[in-house]
Amino acid sequence: MNLECGDIVLYHGTSWSARGIQFLTNSYWNHAAMVTHPQGLNAPVVIEAGPVVRYADLDIKGDIAIYRDPTLTTQNQYDLRSAAKEMTGKPYDFMLAPRVLRKLGLWNSFSLICDLIGGRNPIVPHIEDQFVVCSELVQEIYAIAGLPLLSGNRLLLPGGITKVNRLRLVYAKRWH
């Protein structure tokens, strides 16, 4: 598998927290990370949001999919690598769901929950602050590099990455 800087890795986990994310986001995918090549390392790694944003080895256990923007130039990849470095250490947003519901207000929160339960892919507002979740990390890295994945002030959910028009599936592996 030939990985390039900027490739987006989607994971399907089976832990209780992964299943909760799948339910809340109405998606098979529950985690996202971006491939990068930090200076000084020859092998590609991913940058991901855990307790904090950090570099990690690519985990290919379980179900994964890799999406690529085929239009990326060498300069774009350099910009993505630099943006990723800027994001390291940013804390994970464990309170995103309640903060989104509070931002939406009572009626819109009820509508969002109904959309999720009904299987629709709702528009979730992006809350700009010092915290980040996994797909938001990828979204922000691309935005900092001048390559926004979404227009407007919406939060990109893990499953939403599969619907970004310019991204192409380059690898998928399922163990089932």
Secondary structure, DSSP 4 states (H G I P E B T S, - for coil): ----TT-EEEEE--SHHHHHHHHHHTSS--EEEEEE--TT-SS-EEEEESSBEEEE----SSEEEEEE-TT--HHHHHHHHHHHHHHTTPBB-TTHHHHHHHHH-HHHHHHHHHHHHTT-----B---SS-B-HHHHHHHHHHHTT--SSSSSBPPPGGGGGG-TT-EEEEEE---
